[in-house]
Amino acid sequence: MPMRPLEVWSLGVVDYAAGLTMQEKLVVRRRADRIPDTLLLLEHPPVITLGRAAKAQHIVAPAAVLARRDVSVYETGRGGDVTYHGWGQLVGYPLLDLNPDRRDIRRYMRDLEEVLIRVVGEYGIAAGRVAGLTGVWVAGERKIAALGVRVSRWVTSHGFALNVTTELRDFDFIIPCGIRDKAVTSIAHETGLTPSLEAIGAQVARYFGLIFERELRWRDVAHASVQVVVFRMRTGRREYLLLRRSAARGGFWQLVTGRIEAGESPVEAARRELAEETGLTAPALYDLNLTRTYLVEADWFAPDAVGPVLNREHAFAAPVDADRISLLPDEHDAYAWFAFEAAAARLTWEGNRLALRAVHRTMPEALTAFPGAADDSG
């Protein structure tokens, strides 16, 4: 009998909220058999998640500290207690239909653990299980991977988090999984090695296919877009440009956005969209090193697509010295310059808010000499 297919998506950075939405929509499709079994591999920006058994006191860092460090907090529908996700951690979300032959949640959890035990074994780490606890452990004392799953009508979501090069001090924000007497570790901490998340993801997919008896089918994120935070200095303060979509296109406020066309680099697309949507040119465009992936509606982005459509968005900043904007009337019907707080309150999309915060917190008041400027000479 041929093995069932498993589509594997290597997504890069995904906001936690976008990841929840992605899972919810894909679970519906999996349940209706519109997509095959799917494994999402990704990295979340810093976030604390609360499972159904979570206790609020297991978050020990004050809210002000979390806000200052850009650490979000989310309640989830998965099992388990408090978990931290952050940079350098590989997160896996298997969306599997366990019907008809794997309707055993304990077996499912043990199989997930086995995948991760074998992956870290590739790096010389002898890991295993601890009686009465979930996850993967080194020497029975140091957790290297956490599990928290949801199974609804035998379709799975949520999954696991494997610490690869994760900053372990960030786990001091919480009591991980409510366990006070054990430590957290990572592949880097145990071995001194710093493998990429892509390399670890390939190992996870290989062992996942082996243990779950699935045929791997790698999928690529085929669509890409840009967003540009345009800002200026006026009367000693920074102002941010927002554009309002026409009523026919939703009527919401947004940054400069647009698709990357065939043959364009992200910075070339950002420069073009800035000129087309506002009539502006910037002395330089600055790469915010903020790239995120999310699920989009196929009827808007790729109406003829078969299967889910995912988009990878690249963020840039553009300092300008301008008062007048030339809008594309079929796309936007108004524009305005706002202070940071007012701009953040008006933006609809979390990706826009993330880019706005990145500029507000990291770019100096001087509009020049910012390290990492994208080449804008072409």
Secondary structure, 3 states (H helix, E strand, C coil): CCCEEEEEEEEEECCHHHHHHHHHHHHHHHHCCCCCEEEEEEECCCEEEECCCCCHHHECCCHHHHHHCCCEEEECCCCCCEEEECCCEEEEEEECECCCCCCCHHHHHHHHHHHHHHHHHCCCCCEECCCCCCCEEECCCEEEEEEEEEEECCEEEEEEEEECCCCHHHHHHECHHHCCCCEECCHHHHHCCCCCHHHHHHHHHHHHHHHHCEEEEEECCCEEEEEEEEEEEECCEEEEEEEEECHHHCCCEECEEEECCCCCCHHHHHHHHHHHHHCCCCCCEEEEEEEEEEEECHHHHCCCCCCCEEEEEEEEEEECCCCCCCCCCCCEEEEEEECHHHHHHHECCHHHHHHHHHHHHHCCCCCCCCCCEECCCC
